[in-house]
Amino acid sequence: MSKLLAPGFEGDSELTFALQSAFGKGFPLENLRPLLTSGNLHTQPAAVFLTAEAGSKISYKMNCVVAEIADLLDSESSGIRFDAIEALLGCTTPADGAILGRVMLRLDDGHAGVRWRVVQFICFAERWQLRLAVENAAALRPDSAFTTLVNAYGHYIMPSAKDLPRLLANPDAVLRRFAAAVAIRPREVIVERFVAMAEQSDDAEIRQIAADCRKGYLRATYAIGPSILKRAPADPSKGGAQNSDR
């Protein structure tokens, strides 16, 4: 801890992994607070990495430093913002609506990688997290696309086949990104036609979101993609199509 907090600290992956092991063995998670609030831009990345990694295993316990993690959403480092979003997915509670709203507002971040992380957040968030994130984003920034989303589409978490094309073609890039994210959001089985709608967008970023869904980068491990089931090609020698579930 003292080495990571030293003014001259310039990063040390071996030291960071050693501290990760210590947290895993019971070192108090509250000790992350001084690391997260350090003014050293080498200490902060180590701290948010530790938070994200610890959060994936004992997420609810990380809520003790949720405010400090949220403050990193405003970091000048895109990498820190990126990792903070991942950490907040795991450690927020229904009492953290304003923080979830701040995460959602990063869908307008100036860095494409951070926007991608918010798309992933939308894909993996619990329904209550997504609802609070959108509603609080609208409250925090009333002139944003999220106010339009709440007012016009009260059922935005599960858009209809009629609403989704409108959202994907919206002039506002934030709404298009949000629409692409909910289009690929798992519903036990991913809705093929929704992914296909995103693939037809004129916006290259939206098409990339759909492509990353196809590749599995933006898909929860439990979600089933209908394209997994392949149909065998027709066999001309038998005069018709040959169907197969393999």
N, C-alpha and C positions, 0 to 999 in steps of 0.2 A: 504494500500500500504506500509506504513512504517513498519508494522508488518511482512509482507511477505519479505521485503527487509532487515530486521534486521539480523545481522550476526548469531545469535543463533536460527533462525527460523528452526523448525524441522517438519513442516507440520501441517496443521489445516484445515480439510475438511469444518468445519462450516464457517471459515473465507473465504475459497476459494469460497464457494457457495454464501456467502454474496457479494463478489466482482463480481461474475458472475451476480447476480441480478442488481448490480450497472451499469455494462456495458450494460445490457439489457435496463436500464432506461435512457441511454444516456451518461454515463461516457465515456470520450474520449478514443477511442481504442488505440490511440498512447501511452497511459499510460501503455500498455502491454510491451513496449520496454524495460524498465529497469528490468522488471521481467524476460523477455526472455533472457536477457544478463547477468543475475545474475550468479555469480560463485557458488551459493548455490545449491546443488543437490536436496534440498527439495523445493526450490523456483521454479526451472525450471519445474518440473513436474506439479506444480499448474498452472504455466504460460501457458504451452503448452496445458493443459486440457482446460483452459479458452479460448485459441485461437481456439481449435478444436470445442468447444461448440458454441462459438460466430460465428465461420465461417459457421456452418451449417444453421444459420439463416440469416446472413448478410455477406455472403462470400466475395463479391466484395470489401466491405469496409476494410477487413482484409489485403488487399494488401499493406497497409501502413507499415506493419511489416513483409512482406514476406521474406526479406533478413535475418532477425533475426530468423525466424522460420526455414529457410533453414539451418542455421548454426547448428541447433540442430540435423540435420541428422548425424552429426559426434559425437554426445554425447556418452559418455561411458555407458550410461543407455539405455538398449534396450527399456524400457517403454517410455522414452522420444522420441527415434527415431520412435517408433510405432505411438505415438500421432502426431508427427510432420508430418508424411506422410498423415494422415487423414486431418490435417489442410491445407496442401498444395494442396490437391485435390480441396478444395473449394475456395482458395484465389489466385491462380495463374492466370495470363493472358498470351496472346500470346507473351508478352515481356519477359516472365520468362522461356524461353526455357532451359537455362543452369541449372536452379533450377529443372525443370522437369526431365532433364537428370540425375541429382544427385539422384532424387527419384528412377528412373529406375535402377540405378546402385546398389541400395540396394536390388535388387533381388538376389544379391550374398552375402547378409548380413550373418554374422556368427550365428545369432539368427533366429530360425525357425519362431517365431512369427512376426518378422519384415518382413521376406520374405513373409509371408502370407498377411501382410498388403499391400505390393506392389502388390501382386496378386489381392487383392480387389481393389486397385487403378486402375489397368489395366481394371478390369471389369466395374468400374463405371466412368472412365474418359471420357471426351468428345473426339471426334475423333481428334480434333486439339491438345489436350493435349497429347494423346497417340503418335501421329506422332512426335511432338516436343520432347517428352520424349525419344523415341527410337533414333531419329536422333542426339540429343544432347548427349545421353549416348555414342553413337558411336564416336562422336567428342571428348568427354572428355577422353575416354579410347579406342583409336584406336585398341588396341590389344584384345578387349573384344568380346564377342559373339554378341554384338549389331552391330558391323561393319559387321560381317558375315550376320546378319539378314538383314541389309539395302542393302548390295550388292547382296545377293542371292534372297531375297524375297521382292521386292519393294512393294508388296501388303500385307505386314505382318499383317495389322490391320484386314483384312478379309481373312484368309488363305483358300486356296481351299481344297477340300477333298483329293486332290493328295498331296499337300504340308504338310498338318497337320501331317500325320503319320510320315513323315521324321523328322519333328521338335520334335515330342513327343519322338522319338527314338534317337535323337541326343546324341552323347557322352557328350556334354557339359550340365551340370545340369541347368545352367541359361537359355539356350534355351529351355530345356524341361519345365521348370517352366513357361516361357513366353508362350510357345505353349499351355500349359494347361489353362492358364489364358484367352487367346484369344479364346480357344475352348469353354469356358463357358461364354464368354462375350455376353451380351444380344444383340440380333438382333430382337427386338420386340418379336419374338418367339425364344427361345434357340434351337440351332440345336442339336437334340437328338443324331445323329450319331457322332457329334464331341465330345460330353460329353462321349459317349460310348468308343470312341478311347482313351480318357484320362484314363478311367477306366481300360483299358487293359494294361496300362504301367507297365513295370517291376520296376519302381521307386515308392516306397511307398509314397513319398511326392506328386507325381503327382496324384496318386489314391486318396489321401486325399483331394486334391483340387477339384477333380471331385465329391467326396462324399459331400463336403461342399456346392457345387453347388446344389446337389440334396436336401440337407437339407434347402436350402434357404439362407445360410450365405453369399454366394458369388453370389448373384443374385439381380439385381435391382428390386425394387418393381413393376415396370411397365412391367417387362419381363414375358412372358408366357412360361411355360414349357409344352411341348406336353404331358408329362406323367400325367398331371392333368386330361386329358380325359381318363377315364377308359372304357374298353370294358367288358361287362358282360360275365361270363363264359358260355361255351356251355351247353345247356340243353339236355342231352341224351334222355330224354323222348319225345322230339320233333324231334329227328332225325337230328339235325343240330345245328349250332352255333346260338345263339341269340344275336343280336347286340343291343347295347344301347349307347347313347351319355352321359349317366349319370355315 
